[in-house]
């Protein structure tokens, strides 16, 4: 069992973000922390009935580091008191450069955090400016170094490629600087500009040079090459880790093990077919939980086929790939085999030991391959 | 209603270029003669079909009977036959003309004589009609009636005082035109006592009553119960009703020589009552047909396919219904690898094609893809037999073909002299052969070219308009088949031939066509997981190649906080999208890519 805690607040909204986050006042923020603990309380019996230890806690956002470490620490303490948290549990917090400094990191370690995920995005000033981040590349470097120097955390850096105005050269610099910090883990995301977002409007105006598909693909190839050389293992489409430093919490998502999301707009899954998501509106969420009601906005019981689709889609994100027996459950392999052979010839997939997986090049076109597998 | 003697009948029509005000003038006639009360007169009464009114053109001929007390105090019966107004229907126009003794030649006072005016005026003179020249729209601020009158005098060789000046819009001068019809147009000839000879100048299909035949009686008379024969089709049938248009259909006891009206018989099939055919008394033998009959022959072909394959049957039913009212429309089932099941349709010309397409989409609510239009080719095979080809893909084996001949037309273009250079340039690009050029009054030039019809069906008219800033007008007539140096260009996508893009083109243009089509396809086909060569080939030899590079990036970012549902839905959408793709070999091509490539094929040629 895994526990995710969503902190939906940001100092300000990033121009490319279409996720659940808002800018909020101090009072709401403080009410919200209490609401989170109330929700955990409400779900205590669910946790108990699952009869498992909690193997990881993950504070994500939004911006969890909008709170001082002690505030988040209250929740960790609460969980440890009320639920069964494993002694070795992975406890991650996402932090933004420019919020927590060395002092807060020391405090965070004291609160029980053992993994930091730093929203670095880039080490290039121009890229950071276009992303509308409120920190500089020096903030990024300083925070990453402090985190590493403290030696109390596994450290992840988030990086983004395919940003307007970004070039292969500036991306290479960012990658080299990131590798220079020697973090345990790197997440590399292609920028997705949501339709109608502020960034989308600016891009439409034509003020920026937008990297073309091939250039973005080159950036991805470069990342794979540089990180591979530096000893990182490409274990999921967007994730690279030193051996043994993979993010246990995220792997649970892809392996379809149980997790419960706490907080507004969070998502939960109980194997093998139950998913629900929480109310997105923050005050509704707070009021509902404080009224001892479950803040569920949407709940679905997957059909067997939907569950199978998830299995295919999520397994193929991982470098270990998919058990071919799972495919056979719904598909005529005689028909699919031909298609898969074609992909293999193009070097997009591999087949070994009864498993099917994507090559690094295949991962970058995973939507196409997965959609074909599901549709074929 | 009093029956009038033959010498008080006037059968006439109005010939004019599009937008020169024919329907407005006709409406004024209806109003002045009291045939339709002014308050009931919707604008352009005669153009009844919605589409006709919108485009301001007449597709089907209409006829209307009016009574008028002339200045001499006597009553006259006026039959106005409204002719189709476009070159595609020039055969129908010529038949309508033969139903008349006189024609009003209507010319816009601001636009002057246009190519079509010239073409139709010659048709009318050829048919022996008395011509009444009328200058319309004299109320317009930029009207130049004097110059236009001179143009008309030159065209017809008539006296200045013969030209009348009107504004059909305000009604000014219109009464004079009616008087001129009475005074100048001779009454019809022909004996009512002679054996029946009636000219079919149009026909229409009524869903309750079957075929309604529009006739002009040249000789004899016809009444209910009579057995009649159609000479060209040999169909014998009994007359169920005879009537006149006033302007709605009104039954009468009989029609006599010189009169215009309609017949309803037991015939339910429009193809048995062909325009130009002669209706005779079935009991008389060896009647000579009236001259000038021709089988309607489609010259332009295109494949019409439903966007949604489930609409195939609806499309067939819609085409059948349209054909009931339009005997010149032909269609037969056709299968395309790329587009699925559809029909190869034959049209009289481009406008006819557009009208059919629009009616299918508007009246039958069908979503359609139309392939680039092509013309009919005459091929002589090595065994000496002659075969007509209306679809490039029928030309499978070039080795068996000895010769391909393509249809030519004679194009008459009228244009201000400043644009002569532009016209010559355009005609040259389109393989035009210069015939002659004449200077007309008012700095206008009349140029004639011989041109392959294939060059015209794409965008010749649009180009003509845009290169002369709208000043040029054009008319054309078929010239028959001429031997050409033609080849079939095939398009191959990853080695698979795609029939919808094959074309028969002149040999020297093969490379250009192939290169352009391959380039367009590269632009509109989405990148695949593998490299896709797009090739153009002539008889198995590759003449052009483009390469669609493999798709490299299509990936979803992370699952924020484990939101798997959103991701699954995105992929399901993508999966559904894939299902709607057409497969050419292993290449997935969205319908939209086909449509846009075909559209481009119609627009971009040679420019």
Interface residues (C-beta under 8 A of the other chain):
Chain A: X4 X6 X19 X60 X187 X189 X190 X192 X213 X214 X216 X217 X220 X237 X238 X250 X253 X254 X259 X261 X265 X266 X267 X268 X269 X275 X277 X300 X306 X309 X310 X313 X314 X342 X343 X346 X348 X361 X363 X364 X365 X366 X367 X368 X369 X370 X371 X372 X374 X375
Chain B: X527 X529 X530 X549 X550 X551 X552 X553 X554 X555 X556 X557 X558 X559 X560 X561 X562 X563 X564 X565 X567 X568 X570 X571 X572 X574 X575 X576 X577 X578 X579 X586
